[in-house]
Every structure is written in C-alpha cells, then in structure tokens.
C-alpha cells in the first residue's frame, strides 16, 4: 500500500524529483484562507501482473521445458487532483504535469525513458519498524501524455476560493517490482567462510559483488582464481589482470547477479572517470558459469549465505589478505 500522506514523486527531464503530492494530510481550504495551490494524489492503482508461460505445456520431446513462469508487464495509474490559486496558476501546473510526462527526455534516452516513480510503502514488518514505512520506487515511464481539460467551471470559479481539475497519469513499469530506495551492503571476508545476510523483501534481490584491492594494500598482480559461492551455487573467475592501482588506473571487478554479467571497472586516478567493460571472459567456463539468486528469507526459511575463496592460480594456495569484497543488494516486492 502506497502512503498518500507522503510525497509521491517522478523524475523530470533533468533528473529532479517532481512531487505530485504536495497537498497532504489535513490541509483543507477554510473560509477566508488562502486558496490551495499544488497537487494531491487521490489514488494510486498498482496494476496486476499476469504470468507469461504459466499455462504452456512442457515440451518433453525435444527436452526443452517451456513451463517456466515469467511476470508480465505492470501498469500504474495515478489519479491527480491539481489546485491553483488562480486560473493561470492552475493551467501552469497542468502544463508542468504534461511536461513531466514526456516519453523520452534526452537525459533518459539510453534508458528508453524509464525513470524512478517514488513513494512510501506502509508496513507493519518488524524489520522496518523504525519508520513504519519503506521508501520504494518503481522503474517506470509514461504510457501517455495525459488528457488536459479546460471546462467552464474553471472560468466561472472564484479567485478567492481557487480552482481545481483532475488528471489521470499512467505509467508502464520496466520490471513488475517496487524496489527499496536504499541498498544494503556488507563486507565479505575472503577466507572461504560463510557470511549470512538477510533479504527481507518479497522477491529475489538485485545483488552485486565488488572485488578490489584493500585501500591500504599495493596493487595485486598475481593471477588469481576467485570462487564465489552464493546459496551453494559457485561462480569461478580467473583474473589475470592487476587488481588495485597501477599506472594511474584503479581496477576492480564487479559481478552483477541480476543481469548475469561480470564487469571490469577502471577508474582514472587523475580524472576520476570510471568506465566499465563487460568481462565475461573472466568466467571459468568449466565451472558451470552459474549465477545464483538472492532469495527472500521467507522462501529460504533462513538467511542467504555467501563465501569467497581467492587462490593463487598457479599454486592453488589460498590468499586471505590484500583483497576486499563488498556485497550489495536491493530488496524488492511485487
């Protein structure tokens, strides 16, 4: 449930959150008061998600299984009440919303117009009792430029009381999830020992692992084999390049479990510009090339577990110092 007594925002063309819910709580127009000017979300409808492949039969003849279940698209509708202290103020606010709902601002061309639609999720989950709610966002883009009506009541109203109208905003979600606005992060020892961590979300979490040289250590030039075991699923990397800072480049390795990609990250220590290139060649193909899933604790019945082992590729001797590993994960809910 999205809290309608808190801000509901959508990123505008320059990446700034535009608040669609500036008039909240007990704000009311009383006799002799100042006319309202702003926005009030009357309703948020988070659409249902239909399964894809759920009813397909298994293709047993050729050995392929088509009975995998995938979540379909999700639509979000927002009923927006717009208030103006004058007709000009009302129409300006209507145009501002229309501008907000452009399909493809230049800043978001590379992301196909998707940007964050934010709100707060009301909850009684004891894991979030500090605030009684969870700041979340949908990754969404406008489905339509909204209809904007000029009706006679907007012209025959009173400047003393103000003016108002309604708009319906519709969004398409890139993913069917609502994501926690903040990322959880822990340091994982490289001693091949289990480290537990919790995914309190209602779905699998987007997880990344960053491997780098310790800030206090020199660059690591030894060829190493890194075995990352997440929930009993191993991923083996053969790293043959310097990890750490050498020749003005700070190099690290990032494993993106969501997109199943290994990246080589390089930061220029002079310009501080960081670039990332896909480095799937680092995966030991004989290891099975497996990417695990960070399950919700409710599905596991326990915490998630990760362990990391780093070995000298030539001697297979364990390396337990000089490197650091940082695990981050973002919780999500349907």
C-alpha positions as CSV (number, residue, x, y, z in Angstrom):
1,X,0.0,0.0,0.0
2,X,1.4,3.4,-1.0
3,X,1.1,6.1,1.6
4,X,-0.9,9.0,0.3
5,X,0.1,11.2,3.2
6,X,3.7,11.2,2.0
7,X,5.4,12.5,-1.2
8,X,4.8,10.7,-4.5
9,X,7.4,11.8,-7.0
10,X,8.5,11.2,-10.6
11,X,11.8,12.2,-12.1
12,X,11.6,15.1,-14.5
13,X,13.7,15.7,-17.6
14,X,16.8,16.8,-15.6
15,X,16.6,14.0,-13.0
16,X,14.9,16.1,-10.2
17,X,12.1,14.5,-8.3
18,X,8.8,16.3,-9.1
19,X,6.4,16.0,-6.2
20,X,2.9,15.0,-7.3
21,X,1.5,15.1,-3.7
22,X,2.3,18.5,-2.2
23,X,-1.1,18.8,-0.6
24,X,-1.4,16.0,2.0
25,X,-2.9,15.2,5.4
26,X,-5.3,17.6,6.9
27,X,-4.7,20.6,4.6
28,X,-8.1,22.0,3.7
29,X,-9.4,25.3,2.4
30,X,-11.3,27.2,5.1
31,X,-13.3,30.4,4.8
32,X,-11.0,33.4,4.5
33,X,-8.0,31.2,3.9
34,X,-5.5,31.2,1.1
35,X,-6.6,29.2,-2.0
36,X,-4.8,25.9,-2.4
37,X,-2.0,25.7,-4.9
38,X,-0.3,22.4,-5.7
39,X,-1.0,18.7,-6.2
40,X,-2.8,15.9,-4.4
41,X,-2.7,12.3,-5.3
42,X,-6.3,11.0,-4.9
43,X,-5.4,7.3,-5.7
44,X,-2.6,5.1,-6.8
45,X,-3.5,1.9,-8.7
46,X,-0.7,-0.6,-8.9
47,X,-1.9,-2.9,-11.6
48,X,-2.0,-6.7,-11.5
49,X,0.7,-8.8,-13.2
50,X,-0.2,-11.6,-15.5
51,X,2.1,-14.7,-15.8
52,X,3.8,-15.5,-19.1
53,X,4.4,-19.2,-19.9
54,X,2.4,-20.3,-16.9
55,X,-0.1,-22.3,-18.8
56,X,2.2,-23.6,-21.5
57,X,2.8,-27.4,-21.6
58,X,6.2,-28.9,-21.2
59,X,7.9,-29.8,-24.5
60,X,9.2,-33.1,-23.4
61,X,10.0,-34.4,-26.9
62,X,13.0,-32.1,-27.6
63,X,14.0,-31.9,-23.9
64,X,13.0,-28.2,-23.6
65,X,10.9,-27.0,-20.7
66,X,8.5,-24.2,-21.7
67,X,6.6,-24.2,-18.4
68,X,8.8,-21.5,-16.9
69,X,6.8,-18.6,-15.3
70,X,7.7,-15.0,-16.1
71,X,5.9,-11.9,-14.8
72,X,4.2,-9.8,-17.4
73,X,4.0,-6.0,-17.6
74,X,2.6,-3.9,-14.8
75,X,0.7,-0.6,-15.3
76,X,0.4,2.1,-12.6
77,X,-2.4,4.7,-12.7
78,X,-2.4,7.9,-10.6
79,X,-5.5,10.0,-10.1
80,X,-4.1,13.5,-9.6
81,X,-6.0,16.5,-8.3
82,X,-4.5,19.8,-9.3
83,X,-5.2,23.0,-7.4
84,X,-4.5,26.6,-8.5
85,X,-4.8,29.9,-6.6
86,X,-5.8,31.5,-9.9
87,X,-6.7,30.2,-13.3
88,X,-3.2,31.0,-14.6
89,X,-1.7,29.1,-11.7
90,X,-3.9,26.1,-12.3
91,X,-3.1,26.0,-16.0
92,X,0.6,26.4,-15.4
93,X,0.5,23.4,-13.0
94,X,-1.4,21.4,-15.6
95,X,1.3,22.2,-18.2
96,X,4.0,21.3,-15.7
97,X,2.5,17.8,-15.3
98,X,2.2,17.5,-19.1
99,X,5.9,18.3,-19.5
100,X,6.7,15.8,-16.8
101,X,5.0,13.0,-18.7
102,X,7.1,13.4,-21.9
103,X,8.0,9.9,-23.2
104,X,11.8,10.4,-23.8
105,X,13.6,13.3,-22.2
106,X,17.2,13.5,-23.5
107,X,18.6,12.5,-20.1
108,X,16.8,9.2,-20.3
109,X,17.2,8.2,-23.9
110,X,19.7,5.5,-23.0
111,X,17.2,4.0,-20.5
112,X,14.3,4.1,-23.0
113,X,12.6,6.8,-21.0
114,X,12.4,4.8,-17.7
115,X,13.0,6.7,-14.5
116,X,12.0,6.4,-10.8
117,X,8.5,6.8,-9.6
118,X,8.9,7.0,-5.8
119,X,6.6,6.7,-2.8
120,X,6.5,5.1,0.6
121,X,5.2,1.6,1.4
122,X,3.1,1.3,4.6
123,X,4.1,-1.8,6.6
124,X,4.0,-3.4,10.0
125,X,7.0,-5.6,9.2
126,X,9.2,-5.6,12.3
127,X,12.3,-5.2,10.1
128,X,11.2,-1.7,9.2
129,X,9.5,-0.6,12.4
130,X,11.9,2.4,12.9
131,X,9.9,4.4,10.3
132,X,6.7,2.3,9.9
133,X,7.1,2.5,6.2
134,X,9.6,1.6,3.4
135,X,10.8,4.2,0.8
136,X,10.3,2.4,-2.5
137,X,10.4,3.2,-6.2
138,X,9.1,1.7,-9.5
139,X,11.2,1.9,-12.6
140,X,8.6,3.4,-14.9
141,X,8.0,5.5,-18.0
142,X,4.8,7.4,-19.1
143,X,2.4,5.5,-21.2
144,X,0.6,8.6,-22.4
145,X,0.7,12.3,-22.4
146,X,-2.3,13.0,-20.1
147,X,-5.5,14.5,-21.1
148,X,-5.8,18.1,-20.0
149,X,-9.4,19.6,-20.0
150,X,-10.4,23.2,-19.9
151,X,-14.0,23.3,-18.6
152,X,-16.4,26.2,-17.9
153,X,-16.1,25.7,-14.1
154,X,-12.5,26.7,-14.3
155,X,-13.5,30.0,-15.7
156,X,-16.5,30.7,-13.6
157,X,-15.0,29.9,-10.3
158,X,-13.7,32.4,-7.7
159,X,-10.2,33.7,-7.2
160,X,-11.0,33.8,-3.5
161,X,-11.6,30.1,-3.4
162,X,-9.3,28.9,-6.1
163,X,-9.6,26.4,-9.0
164,X,-9.0,22.7,-9.4
165,X,-9.1,19.9,-12.0
166,X,-8.1,16.3,-12.4
167,X,-5.6,14.4,-14.5
168,X,-5.0,10.6,-14.8
169,X,-1.4,9.6,-15.2
170,X,-0.5,6.2,-16.5
171,X,2.9,4.5,-16.3
172,X,4.5,1.3,-17.6
173,X,6.9,-0.5,-15.3
174,X,10.1,-1.9,-16.8
175,X,10.1,-4.5,-14.1
176,X,7.0,-5.6,-12.1
177,X,8.7,-4.8,-8.8
178,X,8.8,-2.0,-6.3
179,X,12.3,-1.6,-5.1
180,X,13.8,-0.3,-1.8
181,X,15.2,3.1,-2.4
182,X,18.3,2.2,-0.4
183,X,20.9,-0.6,-0.9
184,X,22.1,-2.9,1.8
185,X,25.8,-3.5,1.9
186,X,28.2,-5.7,3.9
187,X,31.9,-6.7,3.7
188,X,32.5,-10.3,2.9
189,X,35.8,-11.9,4.2
190,X,37.9,-13.7,1.6
191,X,38.6,-16.6,3.9
192,X,36.2,-19.1,2.4
193,X,33.9,-18.9,5.4
194,X,30.2,-18.4,5.3
195,X,28.7,-15.0,5.8
196,X,24.9,-14.7,6.3
197,X,22.8,-11.8,5.1
198,X,19.1,-11.1,5.0
199,X,16.7,-10.3,2.2
200,X,13.6,-9.0,3.9
201,X,11.9,-8.3,0.6
202,X,9.1,-10.2,-1.0
203,X,11.1,-11.3,-4.1
204,X,14.6,-12.0,-5.1
205,X,17.0,-9.1,-4.6
206,X,19.2,-7.4,-7.1
207,X,22.7,-8.3,-6.0
208,X,26.2,-7.1,-6.9
209,X,29.7,-8.1,-5.6
210,X,32.7,-5.8,-5.9
211,X,36.2,-7.2,-5.6
212,X,39.1,-4.8,-5.2
213,X,42.4,-4.4,-3.6
214,X,42.4,-3.2,0.0
215,X,42.9,0.6,0.2
216,X,46.0,0.1,2.3
217,X,47.5,-2.6,0.1
218,X,49.6,-2.3,-3.1
219,X,48.1,-3.4,-6.4
220,X,47.6,-7.2,-6.7
221,X,49.4,-8.5,-9.7
222,X,49.2,-12.3,-9.1
223,X,46.9,-14.3,-11.3
224,X,44.1,-15.5,-9.0
225,X,41.1,-17.8,-9.1
226,X,38.1,-16.4,-7.3
227,X,35.3,-18.7,-6.2
228,X,32.1,-17.0,-5.1
229,X,29.6,-19.4,-3.6
230,X,26.2,-17.8,-3.1
231,X,23.5,-20.0,-1.6
232,X,25.6,-23.1,-2.5
233,X,25.9,-22.0,-6.2
234,X,29.6,-21.4,-7.2
235,X,30.8,-18.9,-9.7
236,X,34.5,-19.2,-10.6
237,X,36.5,-16.3,-12.1
238,X,40.1,-16.5,-13.4
239,X,41.5,-13.0,-13.0
240,X,44.8,-12.3,-14.9
241,X,44.9,-8.5,-14.7
242,X,46.1,-6.2,-12.0
243,X,43.5,-5.5,-9.2
244,X,44.1,-2.2,-7.5
245,X,46.0,0.9,-8.6
246,X,48.8,0.7,-11.2
247,X,49.9,3.1,-13.9
248,X,47.2,5.6,-12.9
249,X,44.4,3.2,-13.3
250,X,42.4,1.7,-10.3
251,X,41.0,-1.6,-11.4
252,X,38.3,-3.7,-9.8
253,X,35.8,-6.5,-10.7
254,X,32.1,-6.2,-10.4
255,X,29.7,-9.2,-10.5
256,X,26.2,-8.2,-11.4
257,X,23.9,-11.2,-10.4
258,X,20.8,-9.6,-11.7
259,X,21.9,-9.2,-15.3
260,X,24.4,-12.1,-15.0
261,X,27.4,-10.0,-16.2
262,X,30.9,-9.7,-14.9
263,X,32.4,-6.2,-15.4
264,X,35.9,-4.9,-15.3
265,X,35.8,-1.4,-13.8
266,X,38.7,1.1,-14.4
267,X,39.0,4.4,-12.6
268,X,41.4,7.0,-13.9
269,X,43.0,8.3,-10.7
270,X,43.7,11.7,-12.3
271,X,40.3,12.5,-13.9
272,X,38.4,10.2,-11.5
273,X,36.3,9.0,-14.5
274,X,35.2,5.4,-14.1
275,X,34.5,3.1,-17.1
276,X,33.1,-0.4,-17.0
277,X,33.5,-3.1,-19.7
278,X,31.9,-6.5,-19.9
279,X,34.4,-9.2,-19.0
280,X,32.6,-12.5,-19.3
281,X,35.9,-14.0,-20.4
282,X,36.9,-14.0,-16.8
283,X,34.3,-16.7,-16.0
284,X,35.8,-20.2,-15.9
285,X,33.5,-21.9,-18.4
286,X,34.4,-25.3,-16.9
287,X,32.9,-24.3,-13.6
288,X,29.4,-24.2,-15.0
289,X,29.3,-20.4,-15.2
290,X,26.5,-20.2,-12.7
291,X,24.9,-17.0,-11.2
292,X,22.9,-17.6,-8.0
293,X,19.8,-15.8,-6.9
294,X,19.4,-13.9,-3.6
295,X,16.2,-15.3,-2.4
296,X,13.8,-13.7,0.1
297,X,14.3,-15.1,3.6
298,X,10.7,-16.2,3.6
299,X,11.4,-18.6,0.7
300,X,14.6,-19.9,2.2
301,X,13.4,-20.3,5.7
302,X,16.8,-18.8,6.7
303,X,19.3,-16.2,5.8
304,X,21.2,-16.1,2.5
305,X,24.8,-17.3,2.7
306,X,27.9,-16.3,0.7
307,X,31.5,-17.2,0.9
308,X,34.5,-16.2,-1.1
309,X,37.8,-18.0,-1.8
310,X,40.8,-16.5,-3.6
311,X,43.6,-18.7,-4.7
312,X,46.9,-18.3,-6.5
313,X,46.0,-19.8,-9.9
314,X,49.4,-21.4,-10.3
315,X,49.9,-22.9,-6.8
316,X,46.3,-23.0,-5.6
317,X,47.5,-21.5,-2.3
318,X,44.8,-19.6,-0.5
319,X,45.1,-15.8,-0.4
320,X,43.4,-14.3,2.6
321,X,44.7,-10.7,2.7
322,X,45.2,-7.9,0.2
323,X,41.7,-8.0,-1.3
324,X,38.3,-6.8,-0.2
325,X,34.9,-7.9,-1.2
326,X,31.7,-5.8,-0.8
327,X,28.3,-7.4,-1.3
328,X,25.3,-5.1,-2.0
329,X,21.7,-6.0,-2.6
330,X,18.5,-4.1,-3.2
331,X,15.3,-5.6,-1.8
332,X,12.2,-5.8,-3.9
333,X,8.5,-6.6,-3.6
334,X,5.8,-7.4,-6.2
